[in-house]
């Protein structure tokens, strides 16, 4: 169990499908916590946890570079900005990964277009801790979360817009975040609301067959299925097609619970590759995702294929 327990991605399928209503996903996290407390941690897992402890993010990158994604965008940063109605919480992957920085930048541009009064925490934005918690390091998760919570309280944050479903999930469902009663929105919710209200209207045609991949932490954990599809359906020329496994039956990309950094299976055996094959089978030209970790794993899968 000390080896195979690390294979779980916390996708939540076992909990949703269990006829006895056993919360299997949480049971795996509990088992990992037991193992971590006793120090029996695989090397690759230990490296991720040590990075989160040392650098306050799992990517071994200085927090001084946390705002690299925002270059040239004139983003307000706390405390220099004083106050803002909304906090824009970018997440580690979107802050540091060059590919996912595009998502952070695009979302910020949309928020500016919508005249949302928002600010970012800059280097005081630490990892939300979701992956760390699912990997079993409860104490380290609490340290990361308590720092972020202290920042939220210091700047009287009530509204948070996030890029990652993992930030969304932990800020809505895990203590100490949950106790703040924050209004947390995933960026797809904000964009879908703006389209509904007539504040945003896509005009550029995309004449492609697009399959939307439901991220586990947005769909199976938080029942957000319609908003991303609504956005895609609003784009002129786009044909939205569905995966065979979708919504609550969606197939995990394999990146949850730290697997995005610690996957050691042969590339052709990884869940993301099977998902990419499924997209090819249904004739998709584009896989649309709503999670930075799904971008990472599925783009790796495309390279493998």
MOPEQUI-V914076 format. One record per residue. N is the residue number from 0. SS is DSSP state (alpha for helix, beta for strand, coil for the rest). PHI is phi in degrees with one decimal (999 if undefined). Layout:
BEGIN
N&SS&PHI  N&SS&PHI
END
This chain:
BEGIN
0&coil&999  1&coil&-65.1  2&coil&-98.0  3&alpha&-72.8  4&alpha&-62.8  5&alpha&-80.5  6&alpha&-78.0  7&coil&-66.1  8&coil&-102.0  9&coil&57.2  10&coil&-71.5  11&coil&82.9  12&alpha&-61.8  13&alpha&-62.4  14&alpha&-67.0  15&alpha&-66.1  16&alpha&-94.7  17&coil&-65.5  18&coil&-67.0  19&coil&-96.8  20&coil&58.2  21&coil&-82.8  22&coil&-83.8  23&alpha&-62.4  24&alpha&-61.0  25&alpha&-70.3  26&alpha&-63.8  27&alpha&-64.6  28&alpha&-61.1  29&alpha&-61.7  30&alpha&-64.8  31&alpha&-61.3  32&alpha&-59.3  33&alpha&-60.8  34&alpha&-68.6  35&alpha&-61.4  36&alpha&-59.1  37&coil&-96.0  38&coil&83.4  39&coil&-89.7  40&coil&-112.5  41&coil&-58.3  42&alpha&-56.0  43&alpha&-68.0  44&alpha&-68.1  45&alpha&-59.7  46&alpha&-63.8  47&alpha&-65.1  48&alpha&-65.5  49&alpha&-64.5  50&alpha&-63.5  51&alpha&-63.2  52&alpha&-72.6  53&alpha&-79.3  54&alpha&-105.0  55&coil&67.3  56&coil&-155.0  57&coil&-81.9  58&coil&-104.9  59&coil&52.8  60&coil&-123.7  61&coil&-63.5  62&alpha&-63.5  63&alpha&-63.4  64&alpha&-98.9  65&coil&-60.4  66&coil&-95.9  67&alpha&-57.6  68&alpha&-65.3  69&alpha&-94.2  70&coil&-55.6  71&coil&80.8  72&coil&-98.9  73&coil&55.9  74&coil&-85.2  75&coil&-70.5  76&beta&-126.7  77&coil&-85.1  78&coil&-90.1  79&coil&-54.8  80&coil&-74.2  81&coil&84.0  82&coil&-139.0  83&coil&-157.0  84&coil&-66.9  85&beta&-134.6  86&beta&-96.9  87&beta&-99.5  88&beta&-102.3  89&coil&-85.4  90&coil&88.0  91&alpha&-63.4  92&alpha&-62.9  93&alpha&-71.9  94&alpha&-79.3  95&alpha&-111.8  96&coil&-73.5  97&alpha&-58.2  98&alpha&-65.9  99&alpha&-79.2  100&alpha&-60.1  101&alpha&-59.7  102&alpha&-68.4  103&alpha&-60.1  104&alpha&-68.5  105&alpha&-61.6  106&alpha&-63.6  107&alpha&-61.6  108&alpha&-63.6  109&alpha&-66.1  110&alpha&-61.6  111&alpha&-65.5  112&alpha&-59.9  113&coil&-85.4  114&coil&60.2  115&coil&-75.4  116&coil&-83.3  117&beta&-131.4  118&beta&-142.3  119&beta&-118.8  120&coil&-84.5  121&alpha&59.4  122&alpha&-69.7  123&alpha&-86.0  124&coil&-83.3  125&coil&-94.3  126&coil&-48.1  127&coil&-63.1  128&coil&95.3  129&alpha&-56.9  130&alpha&-60.3  131&alpha&-63.4  132&alpha&-63.8  133&alpha&-68.1  134&coil&-83.6  135&coil&101.1  136&coil&-95.6  137&alpha&-59.5  138&alpha&-63.8  139&alpha&-68.3  140&alpha&-56.9  141&alpha&-62.2  142&alpha&-63.8  143&alpha&-65.0  144&alpha&-64.9  145&alpha&-65.3  146&alpha&-63.4  147&alpha&-60.9  148&alpha&-60.8  149&alpha&-63.7  150&alpha&-68.4  151&alpha&-60.1  152&alpha&-69.3  153&alpha&-60.0  154&coil&-101.7  155&coil&53.2  156&coil&-73.5  157&coil&-120.1  158&beta&-115.5  159&beta&-129.9  160&beta&-110.7  161&beta&-117.7  162&coil&-87.5  163&coil&-99.2  164&alpha&-59.3  165&alpha&-71.1  166&alpha&-64.4  167&alpha&-58.1  168&alpha&-63.4  169&alpha&-72.6  170&alpha&-74.1  171&alpha&-91.2  172&alpha&-117.9  173&coil&-114.5  174&coil&-76.5  175&coil&-87.3  176&coil&-58.9  177&alpha&-55.5  178&alpha&-65.9  179&alpha&-77.5  180&coil&64.1  181&coil&-67.7  182&beta&-89.6  183&beta&-102.7  184&beta&-127.2  185&beta&-77.6  186&alpha&-60.3  187&alpha&-66.7  188&alpha&-66.6  189&alpha&-63.1  190&alpha&-67.7  191&alpha&-62.5  192&alpha&-62.0  193&alpha&-66.3  194&alpha&-66.3  195&alpha&-58.9  196&coil&-82.6  197&coil&78.2  198&coil&-85.2  199&coil&-139.1  200&coil&-140.2  201&coil&-60.4  202&coil&-121.2  203&coil&-76.0  204&coil&-74.7  205&coil&-128.0  206&coil&-88.2  207&coil&-138.4  208&beta&-87.5  209&beta&-118.0  210&beta&-104.3  211&beta&-91.4  212&coil&-96.9  213&coil&-74.5  214&coil&-67.6  215&coil&-59.2  216&coil&-79.0  217&coil&-96.0  218&coil&-86.4  219&coil&-64.7  220&coil&-99.7  221&coil&-136.4  222&coil&57.6  223&coil&-99.7  224&coil&-119.8  225&alpha&-81.5  226&alpha&-58.0  227&alpha&-62.0  228&alpha&-67.4  229&alpha&-61.1  230&alpha&-62.0  231&alpha&-63.1  232&alpha&-67.1  233&coil&-83.2  234&coil&-85.7  235&coil&-59.1  236&coil&83.8  237&coil&-79.8  238&beta&-103.8  239&beta&-84.0  240&beta&-117.3  241&coil&-114.6  242&coil&-63.5  243&coil&-61.1  244&coil&-104.4  245&coil&-144.9  246&alpha&48.3  247&alpha&-68.5  248&alpha&-103.9  249&coil&-58.7  250&coil&-95.4  251&coil&-61.9  252&coil&-72.0  253&coil&96.6  254&coil&-99.9  255&coil&-74.0  256&coil&54.1  257&coil&82.4  258&alpha&-62.9  259&alpha&-58.9  260&alpha&-105.2  261&alpha&-118.0  262&coil&-63.2  263&coil&-121.2  264&coil&-65.8  265&coil&-54.3  266&alpha&-47.4  267&alpha&-70.2  268&alpha&-98.6  269&coil&-77.2  270&alpha&-55.9  271&alpha&-61.5  272&alpha&-70.1  273&alpha&-63.0  274&alpha&-66.1  275&alpha&-64.6  276&alpha&-61.7  277&alpha&-62.4  278&alpha&-64.1  279&alpha&-65.2  280&alpha&-62.4  281&coil&-93.6  282&coil&80.9  283&coil&-74.4  284&coil&-97.7  285&beta&-134.9  286&beta&-100.4  287&beta&-93.6  288&coil&-129.7  289&coil&-129.7  290&coil&-147.6  291&alpha&-62.2  292&alpha&-73.7  293&alpha&-65.7  294&alpha&-58.3  295&alpha&-60.3  296&alpha&-70.2  297&alpha&-72.9  298&alpha&-69.2  299&alpha&-62.2  300&alpha&-64.1  301&alpha&-61.1  302&alpha&-65.1  303&alpha&-63.3  304&coil&-82.7
END
